[in-house]
Amino acid sequence: MVTYNPKDWFTYTFKLHKADTFRKLTPMLLAICIYSGIIAYLEIEVWNLSQNSHVKNIPQMHSLLGFAISMLLVFRTNTAYDRWWEARKLWGALTNNSRNLALKLATILPASEKSQRSFFKKIIPAYAEALHLHLHKEKTRLALAQDDEHGHIIKAVDHDKHVPNQISLLMYKHIHTLHKEGVISGEQLLFLNSELLSFTDICGACERIKNTPIPFSYSVFIKKFIFIYIMTLPFGYVFSLGYWVIPVVMFVFYVLASLELIAEEIEEPFGGDLNDIPSQKIAENIKTSISEIL
């Protein structure tokens, strides 16, 4: 995720960075300039359509459609941002619930149960790390597997299956074992239940965002709409703007296409883009917090 000072206008206005849409759209912007230049030359120098009323009335179509395309893009970006913000809230909830579970265990487990504290100090952050890798479709590698004391437990995790669910199951089984051994009481078991349930709830909500993109037909329609809108702009405005239609059409395309690119980037908050949710960093913060508590 890109970190920046939102009050610093000029630095980021004139600076190109990897997440900047201008960098991604440069080839298309050059193509639009060439296309607009060709249309302007043909209409002014070759076809001589300046007296053709039908062609001169094309800008009226763009005026009518401008409102429609702006509403579509506003809805598109708002929908994408809602997905991004929901993902961020889910990872915030995972941070809070991990800390709450660690705080409860630190209070409930006797000081003499160092082995149990050590287990939860490793397994709780391991869930956040496994969820991060699961959402990014990466191979899960858990540091707990290298631990001699608890390594035999983590070997039960099948890395070809749903790893976060298996880690959650390990926590459930371990706490149930502590209850059977009399280390924690029945009331304390219920006391821990809400945080244990929340892990699976958060995982399921993240998977819903990850696996349910914007409907294909809606996304394709917006792209086609922008393409037709831009391709017809030079035909009508060349008579009032002359060859200035080239930078004007290029700028209009830059604005419309940038909004669509931004929506595409943030609608999938668990990808590898710079503006995606920093789940790796959040997982590291969870590990630090749990280590301090336990």
C-alpha positions in Angstrom: 0.0 0.0 0.0 1.3 3.4 -0.9 1.9 5.7 2.1 1.8 9.4 1.5 1.0 12.8 3.0 -2.5 13.7 1.7 -1.8 17.4 2.4 1.2 17.5 0.1 -0.4 18.5 -3.3 2.5 19.6 -5.5 5.0 16.7 -4.8 2.5 14.0 -5.9 1.0 16.2 -8.7 4.2 16.3 -10.7 5.8 13.0 -9.6 5.2 9.8 -11.5 5.1 6.6 -9.4 4.4 3.0 -10.2 0.7 3.2 -9.2 0.1 6.3 -11.4 -2.4 5.7 -14.2 -0.6 8.0 -16.6 2.3 5.5 -16.7 0.0 2.6 -17.6 -2.0 4.6 -20.1 0.9 6.2 -22.0 0.8 3.8 -25.0 -3.0 4.3 -25.3 -2.7 8.1 -24.9 -0.2 8.2 -27.8 -2.5 6.1 -29.9 -5.4 8.4 -29.2 -3.3 11.4 -30.1 -2.4 9.8 -33.5 -6.0 8.8 -34.1 -7.3 12.3 -33.3 -4.7 13.9 -35.5 -5.6 11.7 -38.4 -9.3 12.4 -38.0 -8.7 16.1 -37.7 -6.5 16.2 -40.8 -9.0 14.2 -42.9 -12.0 16.3 -41.8 -10.2 19.7 -42.3 -7.9 19.1 -45.2 -9.3 16.1 -47.2 -13.1 15.7 -46.6 -13.9 19.4 -46.0 -16.8 18.5 -43.8 -17.0 21.9 -42.1 -20.4 22.7 -43.8 -21.9 19.3 -43.0 -24.6 19.9 -40.4 -24.9 16.3 -39.4 -21.2 16.0 -38.5 -21.3 19.3 -36.7 -24.2 18.1 -34.5 -22.2 15.2 -33.1 -21.2 17.2 -30.0 -24.8 17.2 -28.9 -24.7 13.4 -28.6 -21.6 13.7 -26.4 -23.3 16.3 -24.2 -26.3 14.0 -23.7 -24.1 10.9 -23.0 -21.6 12.8 -20.8 -23.9 12.7 -17.8 -24.6 9.0 -18.3 -21.0 8.0 -18.5 -20.1 10.2 -15.4 -22.8 8.5 -13.4 -21.6 5.0 -14.5 -18.0 5.8 -13.5 -19.1 7.3 -10.1 -21.0 4.2 -9.3 -18.1 2.0 -10.6 -15.5 3.7 -8.4 -17.8 3.8 -5.3 -18.6 0.1 -5.6 -14.9 -0.7 -6.0 -14.0 1.5 -3.0 -16.7 -0.2 -0.9 -15.0 -3.5 -1.5 -11.6 -2.1 -0.6 -12.8 -0.5 2.6 -14.7 -3.6 3.7 -11.6 -5.6 3.2 -9.6 -3.1 5.3 -12.3 -3.3 8.1 -12.1 -7.1 8.1 -8.3 -7.1 8.6 -8.8 -4.5 11.3 -11.2 -6.8 13.0 -8.8 -9.7 12.7 -6.1 -7.6 14.4 -8.5 -6.7 17.3 -9.8 -10.2 17.7 -6.3 -11.7 17.7 -5.3 -9.2 20.4 -8.4 -9.9 22.4 -7.9 -13.7 22.3 -4.3 -13.2 23.4 -5.3 -10.9 26.2 -7.9 -13.4 27.5 -5.5 -16.3 27.2 -2.8 -14.3 29.0 -5.3 -13.8 31.9 -6.7 -17.3 31.9 -3.6 -19.5 31.5 -1.6 -19.9 34.7 1.9 -18.4 34.6 3.3 -22.0 35.0 1.8 -23.0 31.6 4.7 -21.6 29.6 4.3 -24.3 26.9 0.6 -23.3 26.3 1.5 -19.6 26.1 4.2 -20.4 23.7 1.8 -22.4 21.5 -0.8 -19.6 21.2 2.0 -17.0 20.8 2.8 -18.8 17.5 -0.5 -20.1 16.3 -2.5 -16.9 16.5 -0.2 -14.9 14.3 0.2 -18.0 12.1 -3.5 -17.6 11.2 -3.1 -14.1 10.0 -0.1 -15.1 7.9 -1.9 -18.1 6.5 -4.9 -15.9 5.6 -2.6 -13.4 3.8 -1.0 -16.2 1.8 -4.3 -17.9 1.1 -5.9 -14.7 -0.3 -2.8 -14.1 -2.4 -2.9 -17.8 -3.6 0.7 -18.3 -2.4 2.1 -21.5 -0.8 1.7 -21.3 3.0 4.8 -21.7 5.0 4.3 -21.6 8.7 7.2 -20.7 11.1 5.5 -22.9 13.7 6.5 -26.0 11.7 10.1 -25.3 12.6 9.4 -25.3 16.3 10.6 -28.4 18.1 8.1 -28.1 20.9 5.0 -27.8 18.8 6.2 -29.0 15.5 4.4 -32.4 15.7 1.0 -30.5 16.0 1.5 -28.3 13.0 2.5 -31.3 10.8 -1.2 -32.2 10.7 -1.8 -29.2 8.5 -2.2 -30.2 4.8 -0.8 -27.3 2.8 -2.8 -28.4 -0.3 -6.1 -27.8 1.5 -7.7 -24.8 3.2 -4.8 -23.8 5.6 -6.6 -21.1 7.6 -9.4 -23.5 8.4 -6.9 -26.1 9.6 -5.1 -23.6 11.8 -8.4 -22.5 13.3 -9.2 -26.2 13.9 -5.9 -26.6 15.7 -6.8 -23.7 18.0 -10.2 -25.2 18.7 -8.8 -28.6 19.5 -6.0 -27.2 21.7 -8.4 -25.1 23.8 -10.8 -28.1 24.0 -7.9 -30.2 25.3 -7.1 -27.6 27.9 -10.7 -27.7 29.0 -10.7 -31.5 29.3 -7.4 -31.4 31.3 -9.0 -28.8 33.7 -6.6 -26.0 32.8 -9.6 -23.8 31.8 -13.2 -24.0 33.0 -16.4 -24.2 31.0 -17.2 -20.5 31.6 -13.7 -19.6 30.3 -14.2 -21.8 27.3 -17.4 -19.8 26.4 -15.4 -16.6 27.2 -12.9 -17.5 24.4 -15.5 -18.7 21.9 -16.4 -15.4 20.2 -12.8 -14.7 19.2 -12.4 -18.2 17.8 -15.6 -17.9 15.8 -14.5 -14.5 14.4 -11.4 -16.0 12.6 -13.6 -18.1 10.3 -16.1 -15.3 9.8 -13.4 -12.9 8.7 -11.8 -15.5 6.4 -15.2 -16.2 4.8 -15.9 -12.5 4.3 -12.5 -12.0 2.7 -13.0 -14.9 0.4 -16.4 -13.5 -0.7 -14.7 -10.3 -1.8 -11.8 -12.2 -3.4 -14.0 -14.6 -5.3 -16.9 -12.3 -6.4 -15.7 -9.7 -8.8 -17.8 -7.0 -10.5 -20.2 -8.7 -13.0 -18.5 -9.2 -16.3 -21.2 -7.7 -18.4 -21.2 -4.5 -16.4 -17.4 -4.1 -16.5 -17.3 -4.8 -20.3 -20.2 -2.3 -21.0 -18.3 0.5 -19.3 -15.2 -0.2 -21.3 -17.1 -0.3 -24.6 -19.0 2.9 -23.6 -15.7 4.8 -23.0 -14.2 3.5 -26.2 -17.1 4.6 -28.4 -17.3 7.9 -26.6 -13.7 8.7 -27.1 -13.5 7.4 -30.7 -16.4 9.7 -31.8 -15.1 12.8 -29.9 -12.8 14.1 -32.7 -15.5 13.9 -35.4 -17.6 16.7 -33.8 -15.2 18.9 -32.0 -12.6 19.2 -34.7 -14.6 22.1 -36.3 -14.6 24.2 -33.1 -11.2 23.2 -31.8 -9.2 22.5 -34.9 -6.0 20.6 -34.2 -6.4 21.4 -30.5 -8.8 18.5 -30.5 -5.8 16.2 -30.2 -4.8 17.2 -26.6 -8.4 17.7 -25.6 -9.5 14.2 -26.6 -6.3 12.8 -25.0 -7.1 14.5 -21.7 -10.7 13.3 -21.7 -9.6 9.7 -22.4 -7.0 10.0 -19.6 -9.6 11.0 -17.1 -12.2 8.4 -18.0 -9.8 5.6 -18.5 -8.0 6.4 -15.2 -11.2 6.2 -13.2 -11.8 2.7 -14.7 -8.2 1.6 -14.0 -8.4 2.8 -10.4 -11.7 0.9 -9.9 -10.1 -2.2 -11.4 -7.2 -1.9 -9.0 -9.0 -1.4 -5.8 -12.0 -3.7 -6.4 -9.6 -6.6 -5.8 -8.0 -5.6 -2.5 -6.0 -8.8 -2.1 -4.0 -8.7 -5.3 -0.4 -7.5 -5.8 -1.1 -3.9 -6.6 0.5 -1.0 -4.7 -2.9 0.2 -3.4 -4.1 -3.1 -2.2 -4.7 -3.9 1.5 -1.3 -4.3 3.3 -2.2 -7.7 4.7 1.4 -8.8 5.1 2.2 -5.7 7.2 -0.9 -6.2 9.3 0.0 -9.8 9.9 3.4 -8.7 11.0 1.9 -6.2 13.4 -0.4 -8.9 14.8 2.6 -11.1 15.5 4.4 -8.3 17.3 1.3 -7.5 19.4 0.7 -11.2 20.3 4.4 -11.6 21.3 4.1 -8.6 23.6 0.9 -9.9 25.3 1.9 -13.5 25.7 
